[in-house]
């Protein structure tokens, strides 16, 4: 099961931390990063939510089966608007 969360892009100044988070996502390529990976890099949940809300990233919730257990995780990917934001 996979769900995508997106929002309409808004004009907003990028802080150094937001730019850094988008650069991590851009370097991750088309598969993006898991939310846990970004959290390990020091990106906060609030910042991830803001990036998605601002249309700079998307979040896909996925489920993986490991043995008998199902594990849910989020995969975060940069959008075209996010790429443009770090190019400016």
C-alpha positions in Angstrom: 0.0 0.0 0.0 1.4 3.4 -0.9 -0.1 6.8 -0.5 1.3 10.1 -1.8 1.0 13.4 0.1 1.6 16.6 -1.9 0.6 20.3 -1.6 0.6 23.3 -3.8 4.0 25.1 -3.9 4.2 28.4 -2.0 6.8 31.1 -2.4 9.0 31.0 0.7 12.6 31.8 1.6 14.8 28.7 2.1 16.7 28.7 5.3 20.1 27.0 5.4 18.6 23.9 7.1 15.8 23.6 4.6 18.2 23.9 1.7 20.4 21.3 3.3 17.5 18.9 3.7 16.5 19.4 0.0 20.1 18.8 -1.1 20.1 15.5 0.8 16.8 14.6 -1.1 18.2 15.7 -4.4 21.4 13.6 -3.9 19.2 10.5 -3.0 18.0 10.4 -6.6 14.6 9.1 -7.8 14.1 6.7 -4.9 14.3 9.4 -2.3 15.1 8.8 1.4 13.2 7.2 4.1 12.0 9.4 6.8 14.2 7.6 9.3 17.3 8.3 7.2 16.4 12.0 7.2 15.8 12.0 10.9 19.2 10.4 11.4 20.7 13.3 9.5 19.1 15.7 12.0 16.1 16.8 9.8 13.1 17.3 12.1 9.7 15.9 11.5 8.3 19.5 11.5 10.7 20.4 8.7 9.7 17.4 6.7 6.1 18.3 7.1 6.8 21.9 6.1 8.7 20.7 3.0 5.8 18.5 1.9 3.2 21.2 2.8 5.2 23.8 0.7 5.3 21.4 -2.3 9.1 21.0 -2.2 8.9 17.3 -1.3 6.5 14.4 -1.4 6.0 11.7 1.2 4.9 8.2 0.2 3.8 5.8 3.0 4.8 2.3 2.2 4.4 -1.1 3.9 7.0 -3.8 3.8 6.7 -7.3 5.2 9.7 -8.6 7.2 9.0 -12.2 8.2 5.6 -12.1 9.8 5.6 -8.4 10.6 4.5 -5.5 8.5 6.5 -2.4 8.8 5.3 1.0 7.7 7.7 3.7 6.7 7.7 7.0 4.7 9.8 7.6 1.6 10.5 11.3 1.0 11.4 12.6 -2.4 12.2 16.1 -3.7 9.8 17.6 -6.2 10.6 19.7 -9.3 9.7 22.8 -7.2 12.2 21.7 -4.6 14.9 21.3 -7.2 14.2 24.8 -8.5 14.3 26.2 -5.0 17.8 24.9 -4.4 19.0 26.1 -7.8 17.9 29.7 -7.1 
